Amino acid sequence: MSAYYGTVNISKILEEAKKKHSSFFKSEAGHIYARIRCYINEEPDQFGNTMKIQLAPKKDTDDQKWYIANLKLSEPIEGEVEPTDIPNEDDLPF
């Protein structure tokens, strides 16, 4: 089995969630999810990415299909995030 590694644009996800993008929904259990689409490229792009993930809006809306992640067959990407970098859940619209 192949493993894909990449980056997810958390800032864009939170920005669109706050705008009430139609791809987000809340389950009966209170969990927040985003509908997504995944695309696998036949050829890697200029950065070597072979997969992209996009927010998938409902069909009856004008919401844009934002790309929120890029992935490739590679080693994991490492980096540090401070707890203060993560927005408070109270800032989300649902």
N, C-alpha and C positions, 0 to 999 in steps of 0.2 A: 504494500500500500504506500502511496506517495503522501508526503506531508507538505502542505503549503504554509509558508510563513509570510508575514507582511505587516502592514500598518493599517490601523483603523483611525479615521478622523473623528475622535470623540467630540472635539469642539463643534464640528459640523452637525453631528448627530444631536447634540444638546441644543444647538441653535435652531435646528428644524423642529425638534420636539417642542421647544418653547413657542414656535410659530404655529403649533398645532398641525404640522404636516400630516396628511391623511394616512401615511404608512404606519403611524404609531397607534397602538390600541392598548387598553388595559383589560387584563383577564379578570374573570370572576374572583380569582384569588388575590387580585390587587397587583399582580406583576405587570410591568410595562414591557411591551414587545414592539419591534419594528418589522414590518414586512419588507423583505429584501429580494433582489434578483441577483444571481451570480452568472457571470459570463466567463467562459474559458476561451482564451485567444488561441488560434492555431499557431501563431508565431508570437514570440515575446515582443513587448513594446520596447521603446528606446531605453528603458530602465531595467529590462529583463523581466517585467511582470507578465505573468501568463493568466492571471485571473483578476477580475474586478467585481466588486460588490456595490450595488446601487440600492438606494431607498426605492421601494416599489409603492407609489401612490395608488389610491383607489382609482378605478377607471373613470368615474364620473366627476373627477376634480381636475383643476388646472395646476396642481402641485407639480413641481419639477422633479425629475428623476436624478437626484444628486448621487454622484459617486462618492462612497464613504470609505472604501478600502481598496487596496492593491495588494496582490499576493504573487509569490513566485516559489518555485521549488528551490529552497535554499536553507541556510542555517537560520535559527531564530535571531531576531533583532533584539538587542538588549539596550536598556536605558532606564533612567530613574525618574520617577514622578514623586513629588512631595504631596502629602495629604492636603495641603492648602491649594494645590493645583486642581483638585476635583471640586466641581460646583456642588452646592448644597441641594439635596433632593427637593427641598421646599421651593426652589426656584423653577421647578418644572410645572407645566400647566395642567397636569392630571394627577 
